[in-house]
Amino acid sequence: IPAYIKDIPVTVIGKDAFERSDIKTITLPDTLTTIEAYAFFNCRSLEKISFPDSVRDVGHQVCGLCQQLEEAKWSQLAHIMPACAFYDCFSLKNISNIDSVYMFSEYCFNKTGLESITIPKKISTISHYALGECPNLKIIKMSHLPNIDKEAFRASENIQIDCCGNGKVKEWAKQYNIPVIENKLNSFLKNINENIKDTEERG
């Protein structure tokens, strides 16, 4: 996609712009600020996509049903992962550049092929089915406890929570019977402290 057409910057990719097209790759210009809903919906040959950091607003279902999509790079300025953004992208194994995202909307990664994900530190909300029905998802690294919908990880049956030593995250995981990955170093230090305490109590 060109950055300029007749000296006018290309700032928007409109709704349904590439829906159901046969594109395999696409290069997006740094002039973009908006990508509207369904822009790449059901592009079943699309294998990789990179959203420029100039993009601030992304519509729902932007890459839904892109079943060959394996890799996606998000925009640093797009702070909301929209509803169904990568819904049913079952080949998607990697989503990068999401450190600035503060909300995972409903179904945004539902039925993807993600194997692990680190919840960004700025995340305040993980919505309904955001990471649901992900059969390959095994590790969710979460160093803080955002507002998590009780169905956020629904039917992702193989997940474990790496709570990074955060007690609140650990307690939350236990409440929902989700296995927790214990940090071996923290466990080691805890055992040392307990041994020291026992020794002091015995005099």
C-alpha positions, 0 to 999 in steps of 0.5 A: 500500500503506498504512503501517498496517492497524488501527494495525499497521505494514506491514513485509513484502510477502510472497512472490508477493504481486503476482506476475502482477498487472496493476499499472502503478505502486505506492507502497510505505510507509516502514514496510517492512523486507522485500520477499520473493522474487517479490513483483512477479515477472512484473508485465508492466504495471509501469512504475516502482517505488521501494523505500523506504530503510527496506527492508533485505532483498529476496528473489530474483526480486523484479521478474523478468520485469517487461518494461515496467519502465523505472525502478527506485529501490533502497533505501539499506539493502538492501546486496545486489542479490539473484539475478535481481532484475531478470532479463529486464526488457528495458525497464529503462534506469535503476536509481538509489540503488545507492551502498550496494550491496556485492554484485551477485548472479547474474543480477541485471541479466541481459537488462535494457535498461541502457545504462550503469551506475556500479559502486558504490564499496562493491561487493566482488562482481559475480557470475555473469551479473550484467550478462550478455546486456545488448545495450544496455549500452555503458559500465561505470564502475568506479573500483575492482576488485572480485571479478568472476566471469569470466562477469559480463558474458557476452554483453554484447558492446558494453561498454566499461570506464571505469576512471577512471584505475585501473590495476588495472581497466584491466589486468583489462579488457585481460585479458578483451579488454574495450575501455577508455575512456581518460580524455583528461585523464589521457592528456594529463597522461601525455604531458606527463610523458613529454615532460618526462622526454624533455627532461630525459634529453636534458639 
